[in-house]
Amino acid sequence: MKRVRTTRRSLLRGLVAVVAALPAPAQAPTEADATTLVQELDRAFNARNLGALLAHYVPDRQTHFFAAMRARLHALFLRDGLSACSRVLRFFHRGHTGIALVATELTAPSQRASLHTFTALRRQAGRVVALFSIDVDPRAAIEHAHGSSFACPACNYRIRFDDRWLAVPRAQSEGGCTEALWLVSLERDVFLDIGVTHCSAATDARHALDRILQAKRTARLLAEDDSATPSAWLPRGIPRRDTADLGVAVSGARYQGSCRGGLAVDMHVLAAGRMVFLLAARGNPSALCAARAEVDAVLDSFELVDPKLTAAQMAERALRLHTGGGTFDGPCGNRYRNPTHRVAITGPTGWDHQLRAGAFLFHLTFRNPTSGSSLELYALPPRDRPFCPNSIERLVTTQCPPGSGAKSTDWQTTGCGLTWRQVELADDSVLRVAFR
């Protein structure tokens, strides 16, 4: 269990390695080809030979992600005694592309971690090369990989695509939101990042998009000369409420700009009550321009599974199906019970409370209506890697960035196994982060 005052973010562990546009090959790779390639990647990794490892991928076009891949590998190579052992769990074809679901065990003295990735393969110049390797949630990977649509009854949306795209479901903690999905183009240097968030109050698309852009500008993720402004947008699958029997008003906004490093980004936001849907197309500028018709076809296919649900019903359904829901009871109404996860928690008396859907099993907030102090409780999905001081250091940095005048203590551990750290902020408020 982790407690933190205010944050909706979760650390992102998913990584697009390399995606490139290739001509259609005469012969698709086989499962034997995939097994051989995975073994060669392991040998290069265990030998700490970065050049040999990257040589198995097609020349990169997304320099931003390629740099991230190099940084990740360099960080892993610094770990003494770390070795990788991978195997192909499943193999299938998507068009002329071979897709391998790969399980990798990373081991070091007294440590072990498991990774699952989708590795896409093509034949090029007489040999099999990897187009990309992407972290995937193995629990949902195969279920959605073969289809031509992705639907989430809990979040009440559906999106359609053809075999030029690969659906890559991501774990809640990877996407940092209630629902996270990547649609990766198998033909071009483009992918769609789809995420669903569950806000604390109803919002509209323009306001939600402005907040996203402000966060990205603060983090310097957008190009310095970017001057694009948002505009109104709605997919064809969402008719206007005054012309259809819709139970909830849906607003939409669009932003077309560029990120640092030259990557083009085309963000689309839809808001329905407390539910916010982000559909962001990213890629090489020329590739994204060439793929405009393909991308627009996917975006326009967005629709509500049950268009008659009201905003309140959509929010309740997402909470119930994604978190198990739960109830508040007790003499003061501050005791939370979640039978699905077998959890019972009593919050401070007299504080307001709210349950949210997000990157964790559940996200519970208690807030003092007088002082504004808050207590936030997050339950980590059991199959994800455990939290440690390093893994949540970024959360603390987000709350008190360099130059903010914050004073922080070192991490401390109590006798009951609770690890915590206290930060005194410049405005005399105190942030305490703890996890077990």
Secondary structure by P-SEA (a helix, b strand, c coil): cccccccccccccccccbbbbbccccccccaaaaaaaaaaaaaaaaaccccccccccccccaaaaaaaaaaaaaaaaacccbbbbbbbcbbbbcccbbbbbbbbbbbcccbbbbbbbbbbbbbcccbbbbcbbbbbccccccccccccccccccccbbbbbcccbbbbbbccccccccbbbbbccccccbbbbbbbbbccccccaaaaaaaaaaaaaaacccccccbbbbbbbbcccccccccccccbbbbbbbbbbccccbbbbbbbbbbcccbbbbbbbbccaaaaaaaaaaaaaaaaacccccccccaaaaaaaaaaaaccccccccccccbbbbcccbbbbbccccbbbbbbbccccbbbbbbccccccbbbbbbccccccccccccaaaaaaaacccccbbbbbccccccccccbbbbbccccbbbbbbcc
